Amino acid sequence: MATSIQVAEFRQANQDLTLLAQSQLRDFLSSFRLDGDPARVRDALLQFFPELVTTYGDVSALLATDFYDSVRDVPPSAASFRSAFAAPVDVAAAEGAVRWAVGPLFDLDEPLFVSHILGATQRLVSERGRGTIFSSAAADPIRTGVARVPQGLSTCAFCIMLASRGAVYQSEVSAELVVGRGSNRTGYDANGKRLSGGIGQGVKARGTKPLAEQFHDNCDCTTVTIRSERDWPEGHDLEAFRDLYRKGSGVGRDIPAE
């Protein structure tokens, strides 16, 4: 099982990694006049950004494998299993994030651009590590679920909904469960165009990424493995999230692009 200390350390390691990636991105952007030529910024980022999030995403995957292996308490007969890396960050998704993030620069809104591109950095860097937890659980010979553990009860409606589901096992992930009645086209497409739908209208997993594996920009949720009731981290109140979900609590957010 993962202790609360292990979960906190894993979360902090990923936050530190994100800060390093964002710092490198800020250094890169400092060589441009952001209020000068948005098209030039966009074209430069299309070259730089996918490599940035791929490089740091590789480290995120390593952190995830270390975490997965460290909390895997199984019989000796299954001890030889090694965690399975998720696929690298999708280049088209990274390019789509750039095109979306740069949009505000054409309207002379530099702060919003910076907020968008830094948020996309956090999500895409974390994506490979989170995916590694899910892919490892799917490949594990011991039936293993994955649960979303937010940092406290104050979180968005999307994360409350997924946290309230508890541990999601591979059979549930593969089914791509529908939640609500809204459009399954949410977030942004590969060209950075906002799609319809959203939390308020109900959501459904779209594309190839199941709902349980989707995260929004700046999401601080941690993924932990669950094999039995004793695997829940100390202090994690699953019933509290279920109660919040039933009450419709939380701040609604769109599901991010895959």
SEPANU-758708 format. One record per residue (C-alpha): residue number from 0; x, y, z; residue in one letter; chain. Coordinates in Angstrom, 3 decimals. Layout:
% SEPANU-758708
<NUM,<X,Y,Z>,"A","A">;
...
% end
This chain:
% SEPANU-758708
<0,<0.000,0.000,0.000>,"M","A">;
<1,<1.019,3.627,-0.443>,"A","A">;
<2,<1.387,5.539,2.802>,"T","A">;
<3,<0.344,9.180,3.029>,"S","A">;
<4,<4.036,10.083,3.218>,"I","A">;
<5,<4.813,8.182,0.012>,"Q","A">;
<6,<1.887,9.845,-1.782>,"V","A">;
<7,<3.032,13.285,-0.598>,"A","A">;
<8,<6.616,12.618,-1.680>,"E","A">;
<9,<5.479,11.370,-5.085>,"F","A">;
<10,<3.270,14.433,-5.555>,"R","A">;
<11,<6.110,16.759,-4.519>,"Q","A">;
<12,<8.589,15.079,-6.882>,"A","A">;
<13,<6.205,15.620,-9.776>,"N","A">;
<14,<5.577,19.228,-8.770>,"Q","A">;
<15,<9.337,19.855,-8.626>,"D","A">;
<16,<9.724,18.275,-12.073>,"L","A">;
<17,<6.987,20.503,-13.469>,"T","A">;
<18,<8.661,23.597,-12.029>,"L","A">;
<19,<11.916,22.654,-13.751>,"L","A">;
<20,<10.146,22.227,-17.088>,"A","A">;
<21,<8.277,25.509,-16.668>,"Q","A">;
<22,<11.499,27.286,-15.730>,"S","A">;
<23,<13.183,26.074,-18.910>,"Q","A">;
<24,<10.153,27.196,-20.896>,"L","A">;
<25,<10.286,30.660,-19.296>,"R","A">;
<26,<13.973,30.922,-20.202>,"D","A">;
<27,<13.120,30.034,-23.789>,"F","A">;
<28,<10.323,32.605,-23.959>,"L","A">;
<29,<12.555,35.327,-22.484>,"S","A">;
<30,<14.366,35.555,-25.825>,"S","A">;
<31,<11.168,36.794,-27.520>,"F","A">;
<32,<9.144,39.966,-27.345>,"R","A">;
<33,<5.810,38.375,-26.630>,"L","A">;
<34,<3.947,41.527,-27.640>,"D","A">;
<35,<5.779,41.710,-30.957>,"G","A">;
<36,<5.188,38.812,-33.342>,"D","A">;
<37,<2.806,36.096,-32.061>,"P","A">;
<38,<3.273,34.014,-35.212>,"A","A">;
<39,<7.031,33.887,-34.608>,"R","A">;
<40,<6.468,32.794,-30.994>,"V","A">;
<41,<4.035,30.116,-32.162>,"R","A">;
<42,<6.392,28.749,-34.821>,"D","A">;
<43,<9.307,28.629,-32.382>,"A","A">;
<44,<7.211,26.864,-29.754>,"L","A">;
<45,<6.020,24.297,-32.275>,"L","A">;
<46,<9.655,23.254,-32.581>,"Q","A">;
<47,<10.639,23.600,-28.924>,"F","A">;
<48,<7.602,22.596,-26.877>,"F","A">;
<49,<7.075,18.973,-27.998>,"P","A">;
<50,<10.699,18.129,-27.217>,"E","A">;
<51,<10.479,19.891,-23.843>,"L","A">;
<52,<7.426,17.983,-22.635>,"V","A">;
<53,<8.751,14.715,-24.061>,"T","A">;
<54,<12.065,15.060,-22.232>,"T","A">;
<55,<10.492,15.895,-18.893>,"Y","A">;
<56,<7.732,13.379,-19.534>,"G","A">;
<57,<10.395,10.670,-19.672>,"D","A">;
<58,<11.483,11.661,-16.166>,"V","A">;
<59,<7.863,11.668,-15.040>,"S","A">;
<60,<7.581,8.065,-16.245>,"A","A">;
<61,<10.682,7.093,-14.265>,"L","A">;
<62,<9.243,8.673,-11.112>,"L","A">;
<63,<6.033,6.734,-11.690>,"A","A">;
<64,<7.777,3.382,-12.131>,"T","A">;
<65,<9.772,3.938,-8.941>,"D","A">;
<66,<6.582,4.823,-7.080>,"F","A">;
<67,<4.653,1.876,-8.511>,"Y","A">;
<68,<7.402,-0.602,-7.630>,"D","A">;
<69,<7.909,0.848,-4.142>,"S","A">;
<70,<4.267,0.420,-3.102>,"V","A">;
<71,<3.685,-2.956,-4.762>,"R","A">;
<72,<3.076,-5.345,-1.866>,"D","A">;
<73,<2.378,-8.710,-3.508>,"V","A">;
<74,<3.138,-12.408,-3.042>,"P","A">;
<75,<6.690,-13.546,-3.917>,"P","A">;
<76,<5.346,-15.404,-6.958>,"S","A">;
<77,<4.479,-12.060,-8.585>,"A","A">;
<78,<7.480,-10.099,-7.353>,"A","A">;
<79,<9.358,-10.290,-10.670>,"S","A">;
<80,<6.887,-7.953,-12.405>,"F","A">;
<81,<8.269,-4.593,-13.545>,"R","A">;
<82,<6.104,-1.575,-14.170>,"S","A">;
<83,<5.225,-0.748,-17.788>,"A","A">;
<84,<6.079,2.620,-19.345>,"F","A">;
<85,<3.289,4.531,-21.060>,"A","A">;
<86,<3.825,5.885,-24.570>,"A","A">;
<87,<5.737,9.179,-24.896>,"P","A">;
<88,<3.854,12.454,-25.121>,"V","A">;
<89,<1.914,12.702,-28.374>,"D","A">;
<90,<3.554,15.321,-30.602>,"V","A">;
<91,<0.255,16.323,-32.219>,"A","A">;
<92,<-1.259,16.966,-28.776>,"A","A">;
<93,<1.741,19.104,-27.786>,"A","A">;
<94,<1.489,21.097,-31.016>,"E","A">;
<95,<-2.257,21.521,-30.476>,"G","A">;
<96,<-1.601,22.872,-26.989>,"A","A">;
<97,<0.831,25.418,-28.455>,"V","A">;
<98,<-1.654,26.640,-31.063>,"R","A">;
<99,<-4.350,27.001,-28.409>,"W","A">;
<100,<-2.076,28.688,-25.867>,"A","A">;
<101,<-0.715,31.247,-28.350>,"V","A">;
<102,<-4.215,32.417,-29.279>,"G","A">;
<103,<-4.350,35.164,-26.602>,"P","A">;
<104,<-1.087,36.668,-27.906>,"L","A">;
<105,<-2.889,37.670,-31.080>,"F","A">;
<106,<-5.280,39.606,-28.807>,"D","A">;
<107,<-2.330,41.163,-26.897>,"L","A">;
<108,<-3.144,39.172,-23.762>,"D","A">;
<109,<0.334,38.045,-22.687>,"E","A">;
<110,<-0.622,36.941,-19.128>,"P","A">;
<111,<-3.302,34.586,-20.438>,"L","A">;
<112,<-0.874,33.101,-22.962>,"F","A">;
<113,<1.707,32.482,-20.229>,"V","A">;
<114,<-0.934,30.904,-17.993>,"S","A">;
<115,<-2.102,28.614,-20.801>,"H","A">;
<116,<1.327,27.428,-21.919>,"I","A">;
<117,<2.551,26.818,-18.351>,"L","A">;
<118,<-0.620,24.879,-17.533>,"G","A">;
<119,<-0.237,22.764,-20.667>,"A","A">;
<120,<3.368,22.082,-19.688>,"T","A">;
<121,<2.289,20.754,-16.306>,"Q","A">;
<122,<-0.383,18.502,-17.799>,"R","A">;
<123,<1.733,17.040,-20.602>,"L","A">;
<124,<4.823,16.487,-18.446>,"V","A">;
<125,<2.690,14.697,-15.843>,"S","A">;
<126,<0.754,12.752,-18.459>,"E","A">;
<127,<3.374,10.106,-19.128>,"R","A">;
<128,<3.877,9.379,-15.447>,"G","A">;
<129,<0.166,9.103,-14.832>,"R","A">;
<130,<-0.201,6.915,-17.900>,"G","A">;
<131,<2.594,4.689,-16.626>,"T","A">;
<132,<0.650,4.043,-13.420>,"I","A">;
<133,<-2.417,3.027,-15.456>,"F","A">;
<134,<-0.490,0.885,-17.945>,"S","A">;
<135,<1.433,-0.842,-15.163>,"S","A">;
<136,<-1.773,-1.642,-13.310>,"A","A">;
<137,<-3.259,-3.062,-16.522>,"A","A">;
<138,<-0.214,-5.280,-17.109>,"A","A">;
<139,<0.177,-6.416,-13.502>,"D","A">;
<140,<-0.635,-10.121,-13.002>,"P","A">;
<141,<-2.163,-9.155,-9.661>,"I","A">;
<142,<-5.517,-7.416,-10.230>,"R","A">;
<143,<-4.766,-3.761,-9.559>,"T","A">;
<144,<-6.961,-0.684,-9.630>,"G","A">;
<145,<-5.936,2.954,-9.902>,"V","A">;
<146,<-7.502,5.675,-7.771>,"A","A">;
<147,<-7.326,9.443,-8.110>,"R","A">;
<148,<-6.249,11.118,-4.864>,"V","A">;
<149,<-6.727,14.919,-4.898>,"P","A">;
<150,<-4.743,17.166,-2.605>,"Q","A">;
<151,<-7.455,17.740,-0.024>,"G","A">;
<152,<-11.215,18.053,-0.539>,"L","A">;
<153,<-11.042,21.466,-2.238>,"S","A">;
<154,<-10.814,20.510,-5.888>,"T","A">;
<155,<-12.737,20.836,-9.148>,"C","A">;
<156,<-15.967,19.033,-10.055>,"A","A">;
<157,<-14.225,16.821,-12.609>,"F","A">;
<158,<-11.672,15.527,-10.094>,"C","A">;
<159,<-14.333,15.149,-7.398>,"I","A">;
<160,<-16.355,12.995,-9.784>,"M","A">;
<161,<-13.410,10.733,-10.630>,"L","A">;
<162,<-12.127,10.584,-7.045>,"A","A">;
<163,<-15.611,9.516,-5.926>,"S","A">;
<164,<-15.438,6.430,-8.179>,"R","A">;
<165,<-12.687,4.949,-6.040>,"G","A">;
<166,<-10.340,2.420,-7.615>,"A","A">;
<167,<-10.861,1.965,-11.362>,"V","A">;
<168,<-9.866,-1.447,-12.687>,"Y","A">;
<169,<-8.888,-2.278,-16.237>,"Q","A">;
<170,<-12.305,-3.658,-17.131>,"S","A">;
<171,<-13.895,-0.332,-16.168>,"E","A">;
<172,<-11.233,1.705,-17.949>,"V","A">;
<173,<-11.711,-0.278,-21.148>,"S","A">;
<174,<-15.449,0.301,-21.011>,"A","A">;
<175,<-14.939,4.091,-21.098>,"E","A">;
<176,<-17.874,4.740,-18.808>,"L","A">;
<177,<-20.231,7.605,-19.652>,"V","A">;
<178,<-20.834,10.206,-16.962>,"V","A">;
<179,<-23.796,12.515,-17.525>,"G","A">;
<180,<-25.485,13.283,-20.829>,"R","A">;
<181,<-23.298,15.908,-22.500>,"G","A">;
<182,<-21.114,15.898,-25.570>,"S","A">;
<183,<-18.065,13.642,-25.611>,"N","A">;
<184,<-16.144,16.377,-27.450>,"R","A">;
<185,<-14.533,18.453,-24.724>,"T","A">;
<186,<-11.289,20.325,-24.328>,"G","A">;
<187,<-9.236,21.117,-27.457>,"Y","A">;
<188,<-8.466,19.287,-30.669>,"D","A">;
<189,<-5.008,18.729,-32.216>,"A","A">;
<190,<-5.176,22.176,-33.829>,"N","A">;
<191,<-5.858,23.930,-30.548>,"G","A">;
<192,<-9.539,24.559,-31.308>,"K","A">;
<193,<-11.925,24.452,-28.347>,"R","A">;
<194,<-14.447,21.626,-28.637>,"L","A">;
<195,<-18.008,21.617,-27.374>,"S","A">;
<196,<-19.231,20.037,-24.171>,"G","A">;
<197,<-17.990,20.302,-20.620>,"G","A">;
<198,<-18.591,19.284,-17.060>,"I","A">;
<199,<-21.860,21.172,-16.804>,"G","A">;
<200,<-23.372,19.179,-19.655>,"Q","A">;
<201,<-22.008,15.806,-18.565>,"G","A">;
<202,<-18.931,14.177,-20.020>,"V","A">;
<203,<-17.850,11.002,-21.750>,"K","A">;
<204,<-14.403,9.651,-22.490>,"A","A">;
<205,<-13.403,10.537,-26.025>,"R","A">;
<206,<-10.781,9.375,-28.477>,"G","A">;
<207,<-8.419,6.691,-27.239>,"T","A">;
<208,<-7.972,7.986,-23.676>,"K","A">;
<209,<-10.525,6.664,-21.168>,"P","A">;
<210,<-12.211,9.153,-18.874>,"L","A">;
<211,<-10.353,7.905,-15.800>,"A","A">;
<212,<-7.013,8.774,-17.409>,"E","A">;
<213,<-7.866,12.378,-18.279>,"Q","A">;
<214,<-6.475,15.313,-16.295>,"F","A">;
<215,<-6.851,19.055,-16.669>,"H","A">;
<216,<-4.089,21.673,-16.663>,"D","A">;
<217,<-2.551,22.290,-13.219>,"N","A">;
<218,<-4.276,19.228,-11.738>,"C","A">;
<219,<-2.523,18.204,-8.518>,"D","A">;
<220,<-4.220,14.814,-8.185>,"C","A">;
<221,<-2.024,11.787,-7.596>,"T","A">;
<222,<-2.697,8.309,-8.991>,"T","A">;
<223,<-2.275,5.460,-6.511>,"V","A">;
<224,<-2.661,1.704,-6.915>,"T","A">;
<225,<-5.366,-0.161,-5.005>,"I","A">;
<226,<-5.608,-3.945,-4.606>,"R","A">;
<227,<-7.618,-4.133,-1.393>,"S","A">;
<228,<-9.294,-1.828,1.129>,"E","A">;
<229,<-6.096,-1.614,3.148>,"R","A">;
<230,<-4.296,0.023,0.228>,"D","A">;
<231,<-6.027,3.386,0.590>,"W","A">;
<232,<-3.601,6.052,1.870>,"P","A">;
<233,<-4.166,7.195,5.447>,"E","A">;
<234,<-6.518,10.151,5.629>,"G","A">;
<235,<-8.068,9.642,2.192>,"H","A">;
<236,<-11.832,9.960,2.710>,"D","A">;
<237,<-13.515,8.279,-0.239>,"L","A">;
<238,<-16.987,8.760,1.230>,"E","A">;
<239,<-16.378,12.507,1.503>,"A","A">;
<240,<-15.715,12.700,-2.243>,"F","A">;
<241,<-18.813,10.608,-2.951>,"R","A">;
<242,<-20.857,12.982,-0.822>,"D","A">;
<243,<-19.412,16.017,-2.624>,"L","A">;
<244,<-20.188,14.423,-5.988>,"Y","A">;
<245,<-23.774,13.659,-4.972>,"R","A">;
<246,<-24.176,17.291,-3.916>,"K","A">;
<247,<-22.663,18.547,-7.168>,"G","A">;
<248,<-19.873,20.378,-5.356>,"S","A">;
<249,<-16.716,21.685,-6.980>,"G","A">;
<250,<-15.736,24.149,-9.657>,"V","A">;
<251,<-16.532,22.870,-13.156>,"G","A">;
<252,<-13.710,22.659,-15.718>,"R","A">;
<253,<-13.433,21.375,-19.256>,"D","A">;
<254,<-11.615,18.114,-19.778>,"I","A">;
<255,<-8.228,18.903,-21.358>,"P","A">;
<256,<-7.072,17.788,-24.771>,"A","A">;
<257,<-5.534,14.314,-24.852>,"E","A">;
% end
